[in-house]
Amino acid sequence: MISKQSAYGAESEAVRALGPHRLAPAPIPAYLQNTYWWAYLHPRAVHIFERQWLVNLILWGNFARLRNAALAEMGEVINGRVLQVACVYGDFTEHLVRRLGPQGSIDVIDVAPIQINNLHAKLKLAGADSERVNALLQDSSDLHFADASHDDVVVFFLLHEMPTEVRRKTVAEALRVTKPGGKLIFVDYHKPRAWSPFRYLMVPILTTLEPFAMDVWNNGIASWLPDGAAVAKLEKKTYFGGLYQKVVVTKAA
């Protein structure tokens, strides 16, 4: 049994290992400590979940398809500044790095030091060019970036893990730091079509392991955009019988 006490004690070790990327860490949110400590905060979580085959299995074989759908929105070559909100198990960031052009750079934020450390380890193992990847300890609901500081922002399977108010703040912050004309890209769960067996199979799974996910099923991502948000276009596409969605918000110029 993984204990919460050992999970939190490991955070101080992770902070000491951050090296040149170290910042004063943001407090770990209570919902993350209480609900997802076993998946993201405990040191054995990385050992268990950082396996490409397992991440793909959790998404019913759709990881690569959804990853590529998100990355395609930024183009084959990325020469702007991209923000990835939260570290991701699997090779999402490695593929993002491979698309960087001569002028491209990536900021990755996460509130958990252990996840930042894991990102560095993955990039090193993959031989990815990590010189233009800036990994920062930040809370997604309170970003420490200037307004309109990023050409594109991507939020990959994060919103369903947040309580409503945190989700709303995260969406607002992500839009705030997106440049006019830039894209804010969300990939997450979606309520499947009535004919899909996953409409019924996933309910007990999500209600047991992902207590905030059903809110994403029952409400569109657009509903968490700030009132009066400067949006030029909003496009939505669903995948795998509607179980997953990609929503792309283009910020008004």
HELIX and SHEET records of a PDB file:
HELIX    1   1 LYS A    4  ARG A   16  1                                  13    
HELIX    2   2 GLY A   19  HIS A   21  5                                   3    
HELIX    3   3 ALA A   30  THR A   35  1                                   6    
HELIX    4   4 TRP A   37  LEU A   41  3                                   5    
HELIX    5   5 PRO A   43  PHE A   49  1                                   7    
HELIX    6   6 GLN A   52  ILE A   58  1                                   7    
HELIX    7   7 PHE A   63  ALA A   72  1                                  10    
HELIX    8   8 PHE A   92  ARG A   98  1                                   7    
HELIX    9   9 PRO A  113  ALA A  126  1                                  14    
HELIX   10  10 SER A  130  ARG A  132  5                                   3    
HELIX   11  11 LEU A  159  GLU A  161  5                                   3    
HELIX   12  12 THR A  164  ARG A  176  1                                  13    
HELIX   13  13 PHE A  198  LEU A  209  1                                  12    
HELIX   14  14 ALA A  213  ASN A  218  1                                   6    
HELIX   15  15 ILE A  221  TRP A  224  5                                   4    
SHEET    1   A 7 VAL A 133  LEU A 137  0                                        
SHEET    2   A 7 SER A 105  ASP A 110  1                                        
SHEET    3   A 7 ARG A  81  VAL A  85  1                                        
SHEET    4   A 7 HIS A 150  PHE A 156  1                                        
SHEET    5   A 7 THR A 178  TYR A 189  1                                        
SHEET    6   A 7 TYR A 244  LYS A 251 -1                                        
SHEET    7   A 7 VAL A 231  TYR A 239 -1                                        
END                                                                             
